Amino acid sequence: METELSRKLGVEHAIFGFTPFPAVAAAITHAGGFGVLGAVRYTAPDDLKRDLDWMQEHTGGKPYGLDVVMPAKKAVDGISEADIEAMIPAAHRAFVRETLAKHHVPELAEGEASGWRITGWMEQVARGQLDVAFDYPIKLLANALGSPPADVIGRAHDHGILVAALAGSAKHARRHAEAGIDIVVAQGYEAGGHTGDIATMVLVPEIAEAVAPLPVLAAGGIGSGEQIAAGLALGAQGAWLGSLWLTTTEADLHSRALTAKLLAAGSGDTVRSRALTGKPARQLRTEWTDAWDDPAGPGALPMPLQGLLVAEAVSRIQKYEVQPLLGTPVGQIVGRMNSERSVQAVFDDLTSGFERAIDRINRIAGRA
């Protein structure tokens, strides 16, 4: 699975694996792919530094990257987190309390922190992450929401780092190209997390044509070697996979109940909802997403207000594993994620599936 882009980055397989877990990212790199560590959950620079130190020790000098979140449109700018908190309407806070009470979700213990607060969606937090990251030999910087600011692209290029950005339409991809992006990730509707409304099969060739000769990665609904081969046939130079790693043995979801829900879910058990961050994000459909998507409710707030509003609630749901409400961002490929396997086992399956697809095409073309 070598392409011009994979050779440029020095990886054996053109498989780019996005994950919030350092152990998964390192295992992806070790398996011959390109591990990309998601930074959004790191609100403290020292925590990111700790995990990048770990990555350095466990990647054997092989390349890896970092994914940050800098929204293309800012809901707020130049104010503190406390100021942002004050913007959250009382009715929305009441809705959260009522929904949790309906499902008998226990309170956190007195003095217990609410866990991950989704402040990584704020540009000033992402910039702090980059101040740490640029001290490490990362080879790729990806941004999940639009093109990074021009000065960030410039800093990355000054460090010899390629910059990638996700796009859900050819229009968005052209903007990335004009901004100086090196790689466009064409992320289809099927993908987990923030995603647009155009399917991967349609999107990848549109974007490949729109930004040629920039390399494009196919993303969204990809979980087999056959699908990777299809992405390359559509004009991509590799595949960007995220959801598939959630049920690997190296992943650390901190919840056996959540892992069980992922393993049991079918491809129709996800929904694009604003419930988690304020932007449409594909995730497991739960009674929590249903409540926020109900027209009778108050509706989600814009990013980053929604993330701040629900942070403690999500922590409580996860800690106490409240089944009807328990969910996570994940793509429609969840229907194939029906067993726990190591990252290496996933790679073995991907490479063998890719070979089967190429052999099949060669037979159809009369070359085998």
C-alpha positions in Angstrom: 0.0 0.0 0.0 2.7 2.5 -1.0 1.9 5.8 -2.7 3.9 8.9 -3.5 2.7 10.4 -0.2 3.6 7.4 2.0 7.0 7.3 0.4 7.5 11.0 1.1 6.6 10.5 4.8 8.7 7.3 5.0 5.9 4.9 5.9 5.3 1.4 4.5 1.5 1.6 4.2 -0.5 4.7 3.2 -2.8 4.2 6.2 -3.1 7.3 8.5 -4.6 6.4 11.8 -6.2 9.1 13.9 -6.7 8.3 17.6 -6.8 10.1 21.0 -4.7 7.3 22.5 -0.9 7.5 22.4 -0.6 3.7 22.7 -2.8 3.3 19.6 -1.0 6.0 17.6 2.4 4.4 18.4 1.1 0.9 17.5 -0.2 2.3 14.1 3.3 3.7 13.4 5.0 0.5 14.5 2.7 -1.5 12.2 3.9 0.4 9.2 1.3 3.1 9.0 1.3 6.7 10.2 -0.1 7.3 13.7 -1.8 10.7 14.3 -2.4 11.6 18.0 -5.5 13.7 18.6 -4.7 16.7 20.9 -8.2 18.1 21.6 -8.4 16.4 25.1 -5.2 18.0 26.3 -6.2 21.1 28.1 -2.9 21.3 30.0 0.4 21.6 28.0 2.3 19.4 30.5 -0.1 16.5 29.8 0.5 16.8 26.1 4.2 17.0 26.7 4.1 13.9 28.8 2.4 11.9 26.1 4.6 13.2 23.3 7.6 12.2 25.4 6.0 8.7 25.6 5.4 8.7 21.8 9.1 9.5 21.2 10.1 6.6 23.4 7.7 4.1 21.7 7.8 4.9 18.0 11.4 3.8 17.4 12.2 6.9 15.3 9.4 6.2 12.9 7.1 9.1 11.8 3.9 10.3 13.5 1.7 13.3 13.6 -0.6 15.5 15.7 -4.2 16.5 15.1 -5.5 19.8 16.6 -8.8 21.6 16.4 -9.0 25.2 15.4 -12.5 26.1 14.3 -12.8 28.0 11.0 -15.5 30.2 12.5 -15.2 31.3 16.1 -18.2 31.5 18.4 -16.1 33.5 20.8 -12.8 35.2 20.6 -10.4 36.9 23.1 -12.3 36.1 26.3 -11.7 33.7 29.1 -13.3 30.3 29.7 -15.2 31.8 32.7 -16.6 34.5 30.4 -17.7 31.8 27.9 -19.4 29.8 30.7 -21.4 32.9 31.6 -22.8 33.0 28.1 -24.6 29.6 28.6 -28.4 30.2 29.1 -30.0 29.1 32.4 -32.6 27.1 30.4 -29.9 24.9 28.8 -28.3 24.2 32.2 -31.8 23.3 33.5 -32.3 20.9 30.6 -29.0 19.1 31.4 -30.0 18.7 35.0 -33.5 17.4 34.1 -32.1 14.9 31.6 -29.6 13.5 34.0 -32.2 13.3 36.8 -34.6 11.5 34.5 -32.0 8.8 34.1 -30.9 8.8 37.8 -27.3 9.8 37.0 -25.4 10.2 40.3 -23.5 13.4 41.1 -19.7 13.4 41.2 -18.2 13.1 44.6 -17.6 16.4 46.4 -14.4 18.1 45.1 -14.1 15.6 42.2 -13.1 17.2 38.9 -15.5 16.7 36.1 -12.8 15.2 33.9 -12.1 16.2 30.3 -13.5 19.7 29.6 -13.8 20.3 25.9 -11.8 23.5 25.8 -9.5 22.1 23.1 -12.1 23.5 20.6 -10.9 27.0 21.6 -8.1 28.5 19.4 -6.0 29.7 22.3 -5.9 26.2 23.8 -4.9 24.7 20.4 -2.1 27.3 20.1 -0.8 26.2 23.5 -0.7 22.7 22.2 1.3 23.7 19.2 3.8 25.5 21.3 4.5 22.1 22.9 4.3 20.1 19.7 6.7 22.1 17.7 9.5 21.0 20.1 9.0 17.4 18.8 9.9 15.9 15.5 6.3 15.4 14.3 5.9 15.0 10.5 2.3 16.0 10.1 0.0 18.6 11.6 -3.7 18.0 10.9 -6.6 20.4 11.6 -10.1 19.0 12.0 -12.1 22.1 11.4 -11.0 24.2 8.4 -7.6 25.4 7.5 -5.3 26.5 10.4 -4.4 30.2 10.6 -1.8 31.3 8.1 0.8 31.9 10.9 0.3 28.3 12.1 0.8 26.9 8.6 4.0 29.0 8.3 5.3 27.8 11.6 4.7 24.2 10.7 6.4 24.6 7.3 9.4 26.3 9.0 9.7 23.1 11.1 9.5 20.9 8.0 6.1 19.7 9.0 3.4 18.9 6.4 -0.1 20.4 7.1 -3.3 18.5 6.5 -6.9 19.7 6.8 -10.2 17.8 6.7 -12.8 18.8 4.1 -16.4 17.8 3.6 -16.8 19.4 0.1 -14.8 20.3 -2.9 -15.4 24.0 -2.0 -13.8 23.5 1.4 -10.9 21.6 -0.2 -10.2 24.5 -2.6 -10.0 26.9 0.3 -7.5 24.6 2.0 -5.4 24.6 -1.2 -5.5 28.3 -1.4 -4.4 28.6 2.2 -1.3 26.6 1.6 -2.3 23.2 3.0 -0.2 20.2 1.9 -2.7 17.4 2.2 -6.5 17.4 2.1 -8.4 14.7 4.0 -11.7 14.1 2.1 -14.0 13.1 4.9 -17.3 11.7 3.9 -20.7 11.7 5.7 -20.1 8.2 7.1 -17.2 9.3 9.3 -17.2 9.6 13.1 -16.9 13.0 14.7 -17.4 16.3 12.9 -18.5 15.6 9.3 -20.4 17.0 6.4 -23.3 15.6 4.4 -21.6 14.2 1.2 -20.8 10.5 1.1 -17.2 9.3 0.7 -17.7 7.6 -2.7 -18.9 10.9 -4.1 -16.6 13.2 -2.2 -13.1 11.7 -2.7 -13.0 12.0 -6.5 -14.6 15.5 -6.4 -11.9 16.7 -4.0 -9.0 14.8 -5.8 -10.0 16.6 -9.0 -10.5 20.0 -7.3 -7.1 20.2 -5.6 -4.9 18.2 -8.0 -1.9 17.8 -7.7 -2.2 18.0 -3.9 -2.4 14.6 -2.3 -5.8 13.6 -0.9 -6.6 11.0 1.8 -9.9 9.2 1.7 -11.8 9.2 5.0 -15.3 8.1 6.2 -16.7 4.6 6.5 -13.3 2.9 5.7 -12.5 -0.2 7.7 -11.2 -2.8 5.2 -8.4 -3.2 2.8 -11.0 -3.4 0.0 -12.3 0.0 0.9 -8.8 1.4 1.0 -8.2 0.1 -2.5 -11.4 1.8 -3.6 -10.2 5.1 -2.1 -7.0 4.9 -4.1 -8.9 4.0 -7.2 -10.9 7.2 -6.7 -7.8 9.3 -6.7 -6.7 9.3 -3.1 -3.1 8.7 -2.0 -4.0 7.0 1.2 -6.7 6.4 3.8 -7.5 8.3 7.0 -9.0 5.9 9.6 -10.3 6.9 13.0 -13.2 4.9 14.4 -11.7 1.5 13.6 -9.1 1.9 16.4 -11.6 2.4 19.2 -12.1 -1.3 19.8 -8.4 -2.3 19.5 -6.8 -3.7 22.6 -4.4 -0.8 22.9 -7.3 1.7 23.1 -8.3 3.0 26.6 -11.9 3.9 26.7 -12.1 3.5 30.5 -15.4 1.8 30.1 -16.1 -1.9 29.3 -19.8 -0.9 28.9 -18.9 1.5 26.1 -16.7 -1.0 24.4 -19.5 -3.5 24.6 -21.9 -1.0 23.0 -19.5 -0.4 20.1 -19.0 -4.1 19.5 -22.8 -4.6 19.5 -23.7 -1.6 17.3 -24.6 -1.8 13.6 -23.9 0.6 10.9 -27.3 2.2 11.4 -26.8 2.9 15.1 -25.1 6.3 14.7 -26.4 9.8 14.2 -25.1 13.2 13.3 -25.9 15.3 16.3 -24.8 18.6 17.8 -25.2 17.2 21.3 -21.5 16.9 22.1 -19.8 20.0 20.7 -22.4 22.2 19.0 -21.3 21.2 15.5 -22.8 18.1 13.7 -20.7 15.1 14.8 -21.5 11.5 14.1 -21.7 9.4 17.2 -23.6 6.5 18.7 -27.3 7.3 18.9 -28.4 7.3 22.5 -31.2 8.8 24.6 -28.8 11.7 25.3 -28.5 12.5 21.6 -32.2 12.0 21.1 -32.9 14.5 23.9 -30.8 17.2 22.3 -32.1 16.6 18.8 -35.8 16.6 20.0 -37.5 19.8 18.6 -39.2 20.1 22.0 -35.9 20.7 23.7 -33.8 23.9 23.8 -31.4 22.7 21.0 -27.6 22.6 21.1 -25.6 25.8 21.6 -22.8 26.8 19.2 -19.2 25.6 19.7 -17.6 25.9 22.2 -20.6 26.7 24.5 -22.2 23.3 24.0 -19.0 21.4 24.9 -18.5 23.4 28.1 -22.2 23.0 29.0 -22.2 19.2 28.8 -18.7 18.4 30.0 -19.6 17.5 33.5 -22.7 15.6 32.4 -20.7 13.5 29.9 -18.1 12.8 32.7 -20.9 11.6 35.0 -22.5 9.5 32.3 -19.2 7.8 31.5 -18.1 7.3 35.1 -21.3 5.6 36.1 -21.8 3.9 32.7 -25.4 5.0 32.4 -26.3 2.7 29.5 -29.2 4.7 27.9 -27.0 7.8 27.7 -23.6 6.3 27.2 -22.0 7.1 23.8 -19.0 8.3 21.9 -18.1 9.7 18.5 -17.9 6.9 16.0 -18.5 6.4 12.3 -20.9 4.1 10.4 -18.0 1.6 10.1 -18.9 0.6 13.7 -20.9 -2.2 12.1 -17.6 -3.9 11.2 -16.1 -3.4 14.7 -17.4 -6.6 16.2 -14.4 -7.9 18.0 -11.4 -6.6 20.1 -8.2 -7.0 18.2 -4.7 -5.6 18.4 -3.6 -2.7 16.1 -1.3 -5.2 14.4 -4.2 -7.6 13.8 -6.2 -4.8 12.3 -3.3 -4.0 10.0 -2.9 -7.6 8.9 -6.6 -7.6 8.0 -6.3 -4.3 6.1 -3.3 -5.4 4.1 -4.7 -8.8 3.2 -8.0 -7.2 2.1 -6.1 -4.7 0.0 -4.3 -7.6 -1.7 -7.5 -9.4 -2.4 -9.0 -6.3 -4.0 -6.0 -5.8 -6.2 -6.1 -9.4 -7.3 -9.8 -9.2 -8.1 -9.3 -6.1 -10.2 -6.4 -7.7 -12.0 -8.5 -10.8 -12.8 -11.3 -8.5 -14.1 -8.8 -6.7 -16.3 -7.4 -9.9 -17.6 -4.0 -9.4 -16.0 -4.0 -12.4 -13.8 
